[in-house]
């Protein structure tokens, strides 16, 4: 949670810079806001895990909007309450520079022992989040292999556990190799860069499929189409 808070803090700093900008410097400030805001997506990126298992969701026309809007809204409220609590307990300068904000807040209130328990709880929470991301991510490789557009060896369902076992192994090997190639910050930046490319490609594919697959069943229709999905495409970089 601490590194996600830092991502949001970068975005807040960028907004403050934009509001204070003057003349030609405002465009550079706007680019900075866009870059910082893209890193802030790390705080909410769990929403896209649901999309990876879309074909297994019952009543998608009802459950997708409920899960996406409700889930993101709930997380937003939690983050706002958490941020307000941090700023209530600690000075803004301390919050902005803290590397372990949740533990620092609890330590300030209850002492070092309680802070250690909070750190332990964060580890457990991170493992739970990672579990859902790993399982949903493996579903992509399996589905692509099943449709004949990816390596066949990645396809197949485990006969006992009914999970995409081969895809899980492939994903684990790939993740391990990437972990050996750079630091946490470098891998995070790479993830953000790649994520925005695929998000944009998904939006473009949606418009294209309206022409190439006009009769395809569409149980859910996006509000304010095409303005709403198209608004996600023009994201300037630094």
Secondary structure as UniProt FT lines:
FT   HELIX           2..19
FT   TURN            23..24
FT   HELIX           25..40
FT   HELIX           41..43
FT   TURN            44..46
FT   HELIX           47..51
FT   TURN            52..53
FT   HELIX           54..56
FT   TURN            58..59
FT   HELIX           60..89
FT   HELIX           92..97
FT   HELIX           101..110
FT   HELIX           112..146
FT   TURN            147..148
FT   HELIX           152..154
FT   TURN            159..161
FT   HELIX           165..179
FT   TURN            180..181
FT   HELIX           184..212
FT   TURN            213..215
FT   TURN            223..226
FT   HELIX           227..230
FT   TURN            231..233
//
